[in-house]
């Protein structure tokens, strides 16, 4: 059973495909980046672009298209906002391969007990 599935994201209009690995995530971790924390920031906001540039550079190298961290930083701070968001989601899926970020979780049904709260009385 494979843990990681193939991911794709765009880089300057070209599609990049990658099958992430634990070795890739360990290389990123060895650079002083906590993958789970950074992935969480990608989803919630407040991502450190300098750290994300390291991750992007590592992903591109893994895909066989090595670029420098400076090139990654320039790309991440450039006008390609939708491509950057696409990369961030691919990174999140690499860090948490069991989570499908494309689907919204279904609302859980709640059980109510027999009693209901009384509505407050209003005076007129």
N, C-alpha and C positions, 0 to 999 in steps of 0.2 A: 504494500500500500504506500503510495507516495503522499508525503505530508504536504508538499508545496505544489501548487498548480501554476501553469503558465500565466503570466501577467503581461499586459501590454499597456503602454503609455506613449504619448507623442513627444517628440523632441524636434523642435523647429520644423514641424509639419510632417516629419517622417515617423512611422510607427516603429517602436522599439519593443521587442518581445524578450522576455526573460523568465527563466524558471529559477526563482530564488532558492537559496539553500541555507542550511544552518551555518555552513562555513562563511557565507556572505555576511550573515547577521553577526557572527563572531568577529569578523574583520572590522565591521562597523563598531562593535562594542569595544574592541581593542583600541580604537581611536578615541575612546572616552565618551562615547554617546550611548545613553540608555535608550534602547530601541522602543521599549514600551512607553516611556515618558514622551519621547519625540513623536511617536505615532499618535498618542493621545492629544498632543498639541496640534498635530495636523488636522485632527477632527474637530477639536474644540476651539482652536485659535491660539495665537501666541507662540507660534513656532519660531525657533531660533534659526534664521536663514543661514548663518554660518555652519551650523550643524547639518542642516538639510543639504547644503552644498557638498559636504563630505559624503553624505548618503547618496546623493544624485551621481556624484563622480564614481563612487563604488558600483552603483547599479549600471552605469554606462559601461564601465570596464567589464563587468560581468556579462554584459550583452555583446561584448566584442567591439565596442566603440569607445575606447578610452578617451576621456577629455580631462583637462585639469580642473582642480577645485575652483580656480578663478573663472574658467569658462562656465562651470555649473552655477557659480554665484551670479554671474552676469545674466545667465538664462533665467534663474529663479527670480531675479529682481527686475526682469524686463517686462515687456508688454503681453507676454503669452500667459495670461492669468488662467485661462481654462486648461491649458496644457500643464501648468504647474499644479493645479488642483487634481488633475488626472494622475500625475505622478505621485502626489501625496497619498491618494487613495490606493494606488498600486503598492506603495511602501507599507501602508497600514495593513493591506491584505497579506503582504509578505511577513510582517511581524506577527500577525494574528491570522494564520491560514484557515482556521476553522470558522472565522466570522465572515459572513457575506455582507459587505457594506452596501451592496446594491439593493437589498431588500429591507423594507421597514419591518420591524417586529410587529406581530399581530397583538392587538390589545387583549389582555387577559380578562376573562369574564370574572366578575366579582359576585360573591354570594351575599345576599342580604338576609339578615335574620327577619323573623316575622314582624317585629316592631319597627315602626317608622317614626321619624322625628316629627313632632307637631310643628306646624308653621307658626311663626310668631304673629301675634295679633297686631293689626295696624289700627290706629285710631283715625277717624275721619270727622 
